Amino acid sequence: MYERMQVKFGTDGWRAIIAREYTFDNLKLCALASGKYFLEHPDRQNGVCVGYDTRFMSKEFARFTAEVLSSMGLRVFLSDSFVSTPAVSLFTRDRKLAGGVMITASHNPPVYNGFKVKASYGGPAHPEVIEEIERNLLGVDPAAAGKPNPALIEMTDVKSYYVDYLKSKLDLALIRESSLKIAHNAMFGAGQDIVTRLLDESMVNCYHCSVNPGFDGINPEPIPQYIGDFVEFFNEVRTDVGIINDGDADRIGMLDENGEFVDSHKLFAILLKYLVEQKGQRGEVAKTFALTDVIDRICSKHGLKMHLLPVGFKYVSRLMTTNDILIGGEESGGIGITSFLPERDGVYIGLLVLEIMARRKKTLSELVGELFEEYGFFCYNRIDLHVADERKQAIISAASDGRLSSIAGLAVKSFNGLDGFKYHFDGGWLLIRPSGTEPVLRIYCEADSREKVDKVLDFASKLG
């Protein structure tokens, strides 16, 4: 018996716990519903791409998805190994396919797997496409599906195609000549072995670059609470910079030469400054609701139009395909540069930061220091509350509709309900919103001191 209501797409595809909701039956529903959309696409004759990450059963789930799509008469380019999400997006775009599917739960806990739909332009499917696929879920009949057609499934080296593209988009010779010592933490994910294929192996110290479907018991997310062991390793091997990627390698976090974590807020600002001030590039900027206000100030200084968007890279990607977007990004480590791909890419962004360091002969901490000198010190943190629904709703109720007049003793200056509940106070902001991919309540804060961030997060977690 198929239970269609178990399948619900969030901010970035469908994700569910393996063997509970994430079953072959529900996966078949997703594949059939997506296949119906692909069959109506103008490029349907070119086929679709299917890739997968290193999670438990991802390879088998990808093969099954390919078989279902082939049963509908679609040609399928199935990755011959685990591969990053941006690699699937790139192959989909360059081969002018009707779309792509990536079997991954990205940064979610190891008990999850997922199903991301990639559009023909090489990025996340637009919200209306996801809505169409969800409507298709209600009409597909799994019992009426045809038999797989092996002749339509082509095993494809998607990873090598992606690596070759990276070579054409980065000054790898400059990075090699810099003699930077790099530590790469793939977090047991799909980004492993890419950096070593691009740079001299003597430059790279690999960490968690093996297949471990349990991710050593952590969430493969490049944020401080999941990288403590990597920081210890980094300090032991005495490297200059660390690159950290999530499970499907579309997100980025970094360590400076002192082992200090550098989040996507600072990386986005460093990249934007470099593209505009050193490369002389122009264009619009897209940022999601939880990203640093420093981006607003950089855009104001250089006369760049900035778009403030709901959380989810699909909103950024849409503008990358319709507007003259120079760079777009989100709080959770997803940054994309349109001239590369209308998609976030943690490996590319990490290597581009290395290129900036090499060209400007600056350490990562010096690049961060330049931000602080120009725009003032800022720091950020996020907590994810795994609480009962009653407690979750109590916090939401207390924070909704601009009800707070002060936060941890700080007077509220403004409120914005674009996506969740965001309050600006003197020196920073607080955002409270439910996750679109996990049953958690996320609380975000940026402020001009670490003490203020800690104080505000503690206040918000006790609301209600």
Secondary structure, DSSP 4 states (H G I P E B T S, - for coil): ---GGG--EETTEEEEEBTTTB-HHHHHHHHHHHHHHHHTSTTGGG-EEEEE-SSTTHHHHHHHHHHHHHHTT--EEEESS---HHHHHHHHHHTT-SEEEEE--TTS-TTEEEEEEE-TTSSBPPHHHHHHHHHHHHH--GGG-----GGGEEEE-HHHHHHHHHHHHS-HHHHHHHT--EEEE-TTSTTTTHHHHHS-GGGEEEES-S--TTGGGS----SGGG-HHHHHHHHHHT-SEEEEE-TTS--EEEE-TTS-EE-HHHHHHHHHHIIIIIS----EEEEETTS-THHHHHHHHHT--EEEE-SSHHHHHHHHHHS-EEEEE-TTS-EEETTT-SS--HHHHHHHHHHHHHHHT--HHHHHHHHHHHH---EEEEEEE---HHHHHHHHHHHGGG--SEETTEEEEEEE-SSSEEEEETTEEEEEEE-SSSS-EEEEEEESSHHHHHHHHHHHHT--
